[in-house]
Amino acid sequence: MSEHPQEDERKPWFRPFDIDPDAARAIRAWWKSLDGEKGDRAAMRRAADTQALVFVPSYHRLRLALEANARCDRDGLAVMAGCLAALRQEAPPNGRKLPEALAATLSPLRFRRLLHADGPDEALRLLRRSLAMLDGVGGVRDVAAWAYALGAAALREDAARRLAFAYYGARIEGQPKSENPTANAADNA
């Protein structure tokens, strides 16, 4: 018998917008290990596409850690690895989640481009650009979940829809009443 469970017996480590706690620990440990793998981190940050990421040894350390007991979408995993390599500092646990941080930073036009990313390569490029606008600060587990979902073909549409609800919800709630037509309508009723 093989040392790895059969593909159909393994459970996904990723549940919609939540990561299994064991996988989250493995992802965080991998992300922290990049501090000692500066060449790999730099190669992943510079990777032009998901194909270039698979030529970096650190990507495979993450892949093997997660695939040992779970199914993984390889495109989603590559987008996640590339985005986490661009993450320079972890946000505090009580900090803003990625959609709220994007709402405070990204223009609606730039955000719509992200939502309509045409495949994992464009999702990688646009997410890394967005993280750069956030000064490379974000929650490892949060960034991992969104990057994986936006990179995985089977999850991309649902991820974009959920991200849109969270982004626009935060954007509208964060506006002063004079700029928020919904709030003004409620005040006038």
N, C-alpha and C positions, 0 to 999 in steps of 0.2 A: 504494500500500500504506500502511496506517495506521502511525503511528509506534509504536504499542503492539502487541505480539504478540496474536494471537487468543486468546480466553479458554482454549480447549482446548490451546493450545501452551505456555502458561505453566506453570511448575512452582510448587508451593506453597512459600512462603518458610518455612512452619511445618511441621516434621515433628513427630510426636508427642513433645512435651515436650523439643524442641530447636528452636532457631531457627537458620536459615542464618546463617553468620558475617557476610555482607554485610548482611543484614536486621538482625542484632543491632547492627551498627555504626550503621545508619540509625536504629534505635530509640533507642540511647543518645545519639546526636547530637541527635535530636528532643527527648528528655527534658532534656538539658542546655540546649537552646535555650529551654525553658520558663522558665528563670531570667530571660530578657530579655522574656518575654511574660507578665508577672505577671497581667494582666487575663484572658488566655486560660486560664492555669493556674487562676485562681480560678473562672472560669466553668465549667471542666471539673470542678473539685472540687465545685461546687455543683449541677451538672446532676442533675436528679431522675431522669432515665432516659437511655437510649441515644439517643433521638430528640433530646433537648436538646443532646447532644454534637455532633451533626452541624451545628449552627448556630454552632460555634466554628471560626474559621479555622485554628487550630493542629491540630485534628483532621484537616483536609483536607491539611495539609502532610505529616502522617504517612501518611495514606491514599495520597496520590499518590506518596510516596517508596517505599512498599511495593508498590503496585499496578503500578508501571512495568514490572516484570519478573516478577510473581508474582500468583497468585490470592489473594484475601483474602475471608474471611467478614466481612461488614460489621458484624454484631452482635458477633462476637469482637473485631474491631478497635476498636469503640466501648468495649467493656468494658475492653480493654487500655489505651486512651488515658485513660479515666476513672480507672483504678487508678494508672497511672503519674503522672498529674497529682497524685494524692494522696501519692505517694512523695516525701518531702522530702529524704531523704539515702540515698545508696547504701551498702549494707552492704559491708564488705570482702569480696574474692573468697573468702577462706577462712571467711567467716561462715556462719551457719546458713542452709540453704535454707528456702524458704517453708513447706513442710510441717512441718519441725522447729521453726521459729519459732512456727507456729500451735499445735503440740502443747504448747509451753511456755506459751502465752498463752491460747488459747481453751478454754473448757470443752467437754466432749463434746457437750452440748446445743446450744451455739452453733455448733459445728463441723457437727453433723448438719443444722442449718438451712442452712448454706452448701452442703453436699452436695446437699440437696434443693431448691436454688434453682429456682424456677419461671420459667425463661427468663432472658434476658440482663439485663433491668432489675433483677430481684431479685439476680442474681449480682453485678452492679455495686454495688448498695447494700450487700450483705453483705461483699463483698471489701474495699470501701473502709472499712467499719466495722472489719474485721479488721486492715487496714493501720494504721488509727488506733490500735488497741490495741497495735500493734508500734511505736508512736511515729513512724510514717511512714518507717521504715527497712527496706530490703530490697534485694535484688539486682535491678537493672533487667531483666536478661535473664530471670531466674527469675520475677519478678512478671509480666513480659510474657507468658511462655509459659503460666503457669497461668491468668492472666486471659483470654487469648485462647481457650484451650481450654475454660474454663468458660462463656465467652460464646457460642462457636460451637455451634450446635445439633448439627452432625454429630460434634463431639468431646466434648460435655458429659458423656455417660454414662461414656465411658472415662476422662475427666479426673477425674470424681468418684470412680470406683473406684480409680484410681492415687493420688489424693490421700488417700483413706481408708487405703490400705495404708501410705503413707508417714507419715501423721499418727499412726495407732494404733501403728505400729512404733516411731516415735520416742517416743511417749507411754509405751508399755510398757517400752521399754529405759531410759527416763529415771527410772522409778520405783525407789525403794529396794526392796530384796528383800522387806521386810516387807509392801509394798503390791503386789508383783508375784506373783500366784498361780502363774504359769508358772515363775518362777525358784524359788519355794519348792518346787514339785512336783519340779523337777529336783534340788534339793538333797536332798530326802527319798528319792529313788530309789536 
